[in-house]
């Protein structure tokens, strides 16, 4: 669109682009409704909250955790240093403008503040004030310069520039922000040039004025008269006005924006806010029962549970037979498979373990506030590295590899339900489980203001290599 003469539309388009780029990361549009995911016990999925792997070395059966500065920390420090640099640069340039205004001569033209200064610089405007060198006030092009800068003031271009400066400070490492900033500056000049030419100023004289003013220092948080875009500005003056049909190009921007929303702001259906794990475990136990009457099944031995016959007549093995829907009438139900029969055929009813305390219990995968280990993740890694011992028998048999653990940080902050998802050997599994169970209390995870249980998954790497040898390999 920069090659079209729709200067006002371009300004609106660029401003919307700025706002959209800031709002986009905050958008969360659900393409799928959150699904309840029942994860098999041995499945590793991205939905789990991985902790960094802990590597345990065999020699000496312990290893001191090496303290290193992660690449993430280096990047973050570099980012904040860049922010400080551009913040100070912005403040320095603002103070430059303040000093010029305080030391210059103030007067008004058509209600607009104008400051004449002895500084050697290009004319510019900032907010509601025009700044112009004293030696230009007597030149023939003075009127055109004032008209140009007045358009910057009237159209409030400085506010666009200030927004861009703040955006540049925050996203200084983003090259697209710099390109956007240049495009906005360029469009401002096109708008001002177009307004000056609309007053009847001859194009030839105005082009010559632009060339003559390509000198002097520029303060980039202002709207400078030359802004080193003279060549493009002259080309745009010579350009024939774009046809109205060219406005359809803006639709491409709309389609592109929709594509970005779908790509970056959509929530995968597998990343539901909460995941309810089955509160049941399949465990079939066969017991003998006899029919006492229409309402009661009698279990052999000491296993006696009263069951109420609820309904219906159904088919079993191709024959009509009584189909029973049973409700358990007991305070302590257990896992069961009921095999009962009449004189002719048997009907097998399978039940599963039900825990009253865990009924409707939800274990979350992601919550608003994740559980926190005292001292942070690095403290947790230190704890694990200091307490895990490489099993001597595993060292002797050269057993090594990754042990993948899954555990729950409960609503009280305790570590529970430690499970091994995958392991090369039971020796390593037992040691990893032992130490994970020793972990001190976490700060529990919070969901909607309430403490909840949260799953975590963590790999522990056992490597039967001396630490010194390992460093040499690095």
Beta strands, then each sheet from edge to edge (+ up, - down):
strand 1: 29-30
strand 2: 50-57
strand 3: 105-109
strand 4: 112-117
strand 5: 124-126
strand 6: 129-133
strand 7: 223-224
strand 8: 266-267
strand 9: 286-291
strand 10: 297-299
strand 11: 306-309
strand 12: 313-316
strand 13: 319-322
strand 14: 326-329
strand 15: 337-341
strand 16: 346-350
strand 17: 363-364
strand 18: 372-373
strand 19: 401-409
strand 20: 415-422
strand 21: 442-443
strand 22: 445-447
strand 23: 450-463
sheet 1: 1+ 8+
sheet 2: 2+ 23+ 17+
sheet 3: 2+ 23+ 19- 20+
sheet 4: 2+ 23+ 22-
sheet 5: 3+ 4- 6- 5+ 7-
sheet 6: 10+ 9- 15- 16+
sheet 7: 11+ 14-
sheet 8: 12+ 13-
sheet 9: 18+ 21-
end
